[in-house]
Amino acid sequence: MKRVEDFIRLCETPGITGFEHTAAEAAAVLLRPWCDSVEIDSFGSVLGIRRCGRRDAKTVLLDAHIDQIGFLVTEVLDGGFLRFTSVGGVDPRMLLGCEVEILAPEPVFGVISCTPPHLLKPGEEKKSIPIHKMMIDTGLADARQAVPIGTPVVFAERMCQLTPETVTGKCLDDRAGVAAILQAVERLHGEPLAVDLAVQFSVQEEVTSLGAMTGAFRVRPDFAIAVDVSHAKTPDAPADSTFAYGGGAMIGMGPNFNTPLAKSLVKTARAEGIAYQLEVMEGNTGTNAWEMQIAATGTAMGLLSIPLRYMHTPIESIQLSDLDAVSDLLYHFLRRFEGEVRL
């Protein structure tokens, strides 16, 4: 892929949970040159297959989710105002004053209304307003004809580069994972593989992980690696649950994961000089890896994550070097993988 240009275009293509079709189509276009077949399944997930040509070859499935957090319109009020609810985990503290795009048949720009401090009652400035009490101001005299109930809404902020190596914007969770897989699969083009490779850009991770579950059940891989994001360090974040920004690929370790597979990923990173850090996860990882491990008769599961600042906000930020580290690790692991892992 054209590294930054395609990545920014992918991140700016809307696809909130349950309404991922536009983003899925954009990702399928980027994946199609590197696979033998690419389709969007009945559930809406993208599935690409590359056959190695070997009889009885093992299958490795790579997964990243294509959906993003957002909102749905629940009520149209007088004066062009809209009530809404969240889709996925959204912190109401950061919503007041946000710009949004309402994905009606004719898209509408809006702002989440915010009471001026001059009009607040004593003590109100210290209180968080629940999402169901917030309103989107469309500026329209009457929004009833323009915005049907159930219309999806996304943050309107555009992607930008803070520095040549740092990008910020909406839905890097998990379009960064999609981009990492795309880069790895592109590099593998023309290289002989000893395994069949399946690539899945799954829907609905932010609420149920159903896309990953149905896709993994369909493919029934022998091995699978989910690619997602995890929390990067900031001065105000807890040090014991965040990881180095620019510190490289995060490799999941814990009971959710196949230990020989995780150790093979570590071994590959060391052999290739790829920056990595270990993320110990003692239970549910909050990613598709948790659900995919029990698809069909079970899958040997791994997880790679990209350090991300400000998760589930319109200003999510990553270092491109971390995205590249995950992509490099996938590339080098797959080009050498013979279909077996050992302790």
Secondary structure, DSSP 8 states (H G I E B T S, - for coil): --HHHHHHHHHTS--BTT--HHHHHHHHHHHGGGSSEEEE-TTS-EEEEE----TT--EEEEEEE--B-EEEEEEE-GGGEEEEEEES---GGGTTT-EEEE-SSS-EEEEE----GGG--TTGGGS---GGG--EE---S--TTTS-TT-EEEE----EEEETTEEEES-HHHHHHHHHHHHHHHHHTTS--SSEEEEEEES-TTTT-HHHHHHHHHH--SEEEEEEEEEB--TTS-GGG-B-TTS-EEEEESTTS-HHHHHHHHHHHHHHT--EEEEE--S--SSHHHHHTTSTT--EEEEEEEEEBSTTSTTEEEEHHHHHHHHHHHHHHHHH--S----
